[in-house]
Amino acid sequence: MGNEYRAKVFKSGNSVALRLPKALGLKEGDEMLLREERGSFIVEPAPVVPKKIDLTGIYGSCPGIKPQHEPGTIVTSTLCVAEALYGITDYDQKVALDRLLTVIEPLPFGMPEARRFPDVPFRRGKLDRFIAAHALATGLTIVTNNEADFADIPGLQIENWTQ
């Protein structure tokens, strides 16, 4: 475990602020994330949101991948986030997912998506069916390297960036 520092909470106008020690080397204007985890507060540098999203760092080198995207042009479903969180086993993976979600917006699964769900052929135990309904309701394309799970869904747009 790294160094521990003591910080002081103080009132600043109508807000409460946290004074951090100079030893951390922070400058005025630096943005930090503060989150609560298991009763502890964790402060870490806020990720910088890039002007372009570079997916090669996430997916590696894939022949069909489009490496640069405008922010807001790639989204995910909150269902995919839930699926990813279920599979996360350590803190570093959770931090990586949190950072990814600062540049890839999770869209909520709501009533329009629920209404499209009956249009999707049912397979027991497949969260992919909900994800497909989400894509159909929003008119978005699913990017996957597991096309077979979605092949039987009429009208669904699918891309595989790994080919």
FENTA-V383438 format. One record per residue. N is the residue number from 1. RES is the residue in one letter. PHI is phi in whole degrees, -180 to 180 (999 if undefined). NEAR is the number of other C-alpha atoms within 8 Angstrom. Layout:
N:RES:PHI:NEAR + N:RES:PHI:NEAR
//
This chain:
1:M:999:2 + 2:G:-78:3 + 3:N:-68:4 + 4:E:-113:4 + 5:Y:-129:5 + 6:R:-99:6 + 7:A:-119:8 + 8:K:-118:7 + 9:V:-92:8 + 10:F:-145:8 + 11:K:-90:8 + 12:S:-136:7 + 13:G:66:5 + 14:N:-93:5 + 15:S:-112:6 + 16:V:-111:9 + 17:A:-121:8 + 18:L:-120:8 + 19:R:-92:8 + 20:L:-102:8 + 21:P:-67:8 + 22:K:-60:6 + 23:A:-57:4 + 24:L:-75:6 + 25:G:74:5 + 26:L:-80:6 + 27:K:-113:5 + 28:E:-57:4 + 29:G:96:4 + 30:D:-60:7 + 31:E:-97:6 + 32:M:-125:8 + 33:L:-100:9 + 34:L:-122:8 + 35:R:-137:7 + 36:E:-102:8 + 37:E:-141:7 + 38:R:52:4 + 39:G:84:5 + 40:S:-111:6 + 41:F:-100:8 + 42:I:-120:9 + 43:V:-112:8 + 44:E:-146:7 + 45:P:-59:8 + 46:A:-73:7 + 47:P:-66:6 + 48:V:-81:4 + 49:V:-83:6 + 50:P:-75:7 + 51:K:-72:6 + 52:K:-127:8 + 53:I:-95:11 + 54:D:-103:9 + 55:L:-84:11 + 56:T:-64:10 + 57:G:-71:6 + 58:I:-90:6 + 59:Y:-100:7 + 60:G:80:7 + 61:S:-92:6 + 62:C:-120:10 + 63:P:-57:7 + 64:G:-95:8 + 65:I:-73:10 + 66:K:-93:7 + 67:P:-70:8 + 68:Q:-119:8 + 69:H:-137:10 + 70:E:-72:9 + 71:P:-56:11 + 72:G:91:8 + 73:T:-92:6 + 74:I:-120:9 + 75:V:-130:9 + 76:T:-136:10 + 77:S:-96:12 + 78:T:-60:10 + 79:L:-67:11 + 80:C:-66:9 + 81:V:-63:10 + 82:A:-61:8 + 83:E:-63:8 + 84:A:-66:8 + 85:L:-62:8 + 86:Y:-64:6 + 87:G:-89:6 + 88:I:-77:8 + 89:T:-114:5 + 90:D:-139:6 + 91:Y:-61:6 + 92:D:-61:6 + 93:Q:-66:9 + 94:K:-65:10 + 95:V:-62:8 + 96:A:-62:8 + 97:L:-65:8 + 98:D:-58:8 + 99:R:-67:9 + 100:L:-60:8 + 101:L:-74:9 + 102:T:-79:9 + 103:V:-117:11 + 104:I:-119:11 + 105:E:-74:10 + 106:P:-83:10 + 107:L:-92:8 + 108:P:-72:7 + 109:F:-90:10 + 110:G:-125:6 + 111:M:-64:6 + 112:P:-59:7 + 113:E:-70:15 + 114:A:-61:11 + 115:R:-70:7 + 116:R:-84:12 + 117:F:-56:12 + 118:P:-63:7 + 119:D:-78:6 + 120:V:-96:11 + 121:P:-53:8 + 122:F:-83:5 + 123:R:-136:6 + 124:R:-58:4 + 125:G:75:4 + 126:K:-110:7 + 127:L:-64:7 + 128:D:-57:8 + 129:R:-64:13 + 130:F:-68:11 + 131:I:-63:11 + 132:A:-63:14 + 133:A:-60:14 + 134:H:-62:14 + 135:A:-65:13 + 136:L:-63:12 + 137:A:-67:10 + 138:T:-98:7 + 139:G:71:6 + 140:L:-100:8 + 141:T:-95:9 + 142:I:-89:10 + 143:V:-105:8 + 144:T:-152:9 + 145:N:-103:7 + 146:N:-121:7 + 147:E:-61:9 + 148:A:-59:6 + 149:D:-68:7 + 150:F:-117:12 + 151:A:-62:7 + 152:D:-90:7 + 153:I:-104:9 + 154:P:-63:6 + 155:G:82:5 + 156:L:-82:11 + 157:Q:-88:7 + 158:I:-129:10 + 159:E:-129:8 + 160:N:-118:11 + 161:W:-84:12 + 162:T:-91:8 + 163:Q:-106:6
//
